[in-house]
Amino acid sequence: MNQNRLEAEIPDPVENRRSKSGRVVRLIYGTSITLIMIFLLWNFGRFLIFLEGSGTITGKKYVLSAPYTLEIASLAVMPGTRVKKGEIIAQVKSFQVQQYISDLLRALVEQTNKEAEYKIRLSISQATRETSKKRLDIANENVARIEASSTNSASLIYKTDVYRERANATVAEAQSNAEANEIANQLTMLDQNRVLLEQQIAAIKKDFNDGKIIAPVDGIVTARIAESGTTLTAGGTIMELYDTSLLYIEWEMPLRRLVEPQVGDPVYITSGYSVIEGSISDIFPISTNAGSDRSLFTPIVQGQTARVKNHGFDELLALDSHVMVRMNYSHYTNKIFNLFKPSFRQ
C-alpha cells in the first residue's frame, strides 16, 4: 500500500510537460490577442483621445533674386548655413548691368554736349538781344520823328524804308527774345534730365552693390540655392533664406476631430525620440491637398492648416523636416503621455 501511495505522489512527466506547454501556448495566445487589441484600439480609437497630424517645420522665406541677368561668381554659404543680417553671402557679376550703366553714361555724355551747344546759342542770343533792342529803339525814333513832322517833307520811299526797318527790327527782337527764352527752357529740361540720369546710375550701382549679395535678415539658407557659375535670368532665384525669428510648423489638422482646436491650445511636437511643447498660433480656414491621416484604415485624406510656434525649436529640429503634432483632448491625457515621453525639452 505504501508503494502505491508513493507512485501516486510521483508526478507524471508526460502530463507535466503537457501542462507546461499548455500554459506557454495560453500565454502566447493571450499576449497576441492583447497586442492585437492594443493595435486595433490605437489605430481605430486614438482619435477619441487626441488629435494628431503631420507638420512641416518652415518659416518666413526671403527669396534673393535680381531684376537683371547675372552670373554667380562665388558663394560664401551652403544649404543650412546660418547667416547674419548684412553678411556677404554671394558675389555676382552682370554684363547687363554694365550695359545699362554704359548706356546711361553715353546718354549723359550726349546730354552734356547738348547743354554745351544750347549754352553757346543762349550766349549768342543774349548778345544779339541788346543789339536788336537798340535797333528797334532807333527805328521807333525815326518813325516817331516822321510822324511828328508838320511839314511832312520826307519822300514816300524814305518813309517806306523807315517803316520797313521798324518792322524788321521788331521781328528781330521778338525772335531774339523767343529764342533766348526757349533755349533757357531747354537748358532747364536738360538739367532735370541730367539729374534723372545721374539718379538712375546711382540707383543701379546701389542696387548692384558691386555684385555683393547681402543677407537681409538673420536666417538659415534653405536647400534652394543656385550653384557657383550658374547664369540666371532676371528674377531668377539666387537663394532662399529662412528668417530664424519667424519659424513655425505648418500643421495638417485632420478634419475628423472631437474637439475643435483653439488658438493658444498646447500641443506636442514629436520628431524621432524628441518631444517638445508648442502652442497653436493661427488656424486658417483652408484645407490642405493631402492631410496627415493617410492610414489604410481611414478614408480621411485632407486636413485643415494650422500654425504651431515654439521659441527655440529650430535649435532642436531641422528645417523642412516632417514632424508629428499632437493635441490631447484632456489635461489628464497630457499627464499620462508625460509619463512615457522619451525626452522633453523646452
BELZI-V835399 format. One record per backbone hydrogen bond with DSSP energy under -1.0 kcal/mol. CO is the residue of the C=O (numbers start at 0). NH is the residue of the N-H. If there is no record, write none. Layout:
co=CO nh=NH
co=CO nh=NH
This chain:
co=0 nh=4
co=1 nh=5
co=2 nh=6
co=3 nh=7
co=4 nh=8
co=5 nh=9
co=11 nh=15
co=12 nh=16
co=13 nh=17
co=14 nh=18
co=15 nh=19
co=16 nh=20
co=17 nh=21
co=18 nh=22
co=19 nh=23
co=20 nh=24
co=21 nh=25
co=22 nh=26
co=23 nh=27
co=24 nh=28
co=25 nh=29
co=26 nh=30
co=27 nh=31
co=28 nh=32
co=29 nh=33
co=30 nh=34
co=31 nh=35
co=32 nh=36
co=33 nh=37
co=34 nh=38
co=35 nh=39
co=36 nh=40
co=37 nh=41
co=38 nh=42
co=39 nh=43
co=40 nh=44
co=44 nh=47
co=45 nh=48
co=45 nh=49
co=48 nh=328
co=50 nh=326
co=52 nh=324
co=53 nh=251
co=54 nh=322
co=55 nh=249
co=56 nh=319
co=57 nh=247
co=59 nh=242
co=61 nh=240
co=63 nh=237
co=63 nh=238
co=65 nh=234
co=69 nh=231
co=70 nh=92
co=71 nh=228
co=73 nh=90
co=77 nh=80
co=80 nh=220
co=82 nh=218
co=83 nh=86
co=86 nh=214
co=88 nh=75
co=89 nh=212
co=90 nh=72
co=90 nh=73
co=92 nh=70
co=93 nh=97
co=94 nh=98
co=95 nh=99
co=96 nh=100
co=97 nh=101
co=98 nh=102
co=99 nh=103
co=100 nh=104
co=101 nh=105
co=102 nh=106
co=103 nh=107
co=104 nh=108
co=105 nh=109
co=106 nh=110
co=107 nh=111
co=108 nh=112
co=109 nh=113
co=110 nh=114
co=111 nh=115
co=112 nh=116
co=113 nh=117
co=114 nh=118
co=115 nh=119
co=116 nh=120
co=117 nh=121
co=118 nh=122
co=119 nh=123
co=120 nh=124
co=121 nh=125
co=122 nh=126
co=123 nh=127
co=124 nh=128
co=127 nh=131
co=128 nh=132
co=129 nh=133
co=130 nh=134
co=131 nh=135
co=132 nh=136
co=133 nh=137
co=134 nh=138
co=135 nh=139
co=136 nh=140
co=137 nh=141
co=138 nh=142
co=139 nh=143
co=140 nh=144
co=141 nh=145
co=142 nh=146
co=143 nh=147
co=154 nh=158
co=155 nh=159
co=156 nh=160
co=157 nh=161
co=158 nh=162
co=159 nh=163
co=160 nh=164
co=161 nh=165
co=162 nh=166
co=163 nh=167
co=164 nh=168
co=165 nh=169
co=166 nh=170
co=167 nh=171
co=168 nh=172
co=169 nh=173
co=170 nh=174
co=171 nh=175
co=172 nh=176
co=173 nh=177
co=174 nh=178
co=175 nh=179
co=176 nh=180
co=177 nh=181
co=178 nh=182
co=179 nh=183
co=180 nh=184
co=181 nh=185
co=182 nh=186
co=183 nh=187
co=184 nh=188
co=185 nh=189
co=186 nh=190
co=187 nh=191
co=188 nh=192
co=189 nh=193
co=190 nh=194
co=191 nh=195
co=192 nh=196
co=193 nh=197
co=194 nh=198
co=195 nh=199
co=196 nh=200
co=197 nh=201
co=198 nh=202
co=199 nh=203
co=200 nh=204
co=201 nh=205
co=202 nh=206
co=203 nh=207
co=204 nh=208
co=207 nh=210
co=208 nh=211
co=210 nh=91
co=212 nh=88
co=212 nh=89
co=214 nh=85
co=217 nh=243
co=218 nh=82
co=219 nh=241
co=220 nh=79
co=222 nh=224
co=223 nh=239
co=226 nh=229
co=229 nh=71
co=231 nh=69
co=232 nh=235
co=237 nh=225
co=238 nh=63
co=239 nh=221
co=240 nh=61
co=241 nh=219
co=242 nh=245
co=245 nh=59
co=247 nh=57
co=248 nh=307
co=249 nh=55
co=250 nh=252
co=250 nh=305
co=252 nh=303
co=261 nh=264
co=264 nh=279
co=266 nh=277
co=267 nh=325
co=268 nh=275
co=269 nh=323
co=270 nh=273
co=273 nh=270
co=274 nh=344
co=275 nh=268
co=277 nh=266
co=278 nh=308
co=279 nh=263
co=281 nh=306
co=283 nh=285
co=285 nh=304
co=291 nh=293
co=294 nh=297
co=300 nh=290
co=302 nh=287
co=303 nh=252
co=304 nh=283
co=305 nh=250
co=306 nh=280
co=306 nh=281
co=307 nh=248
co=308 nh=278
co=309 nh=312
co=311 nh=314
co=312 nh=315
co=312 nh=316
co=317 nh=320
co=320 nh=56
co=322 nh=54
co=323 nh=269
co=324 nh=52
co=325 nh=267
co=326 nh=50
co=329 nh=333
co=330 nh=334
co=331 nh=335
co=332 nh=336
co=333 nh=337
co=336 nh=339
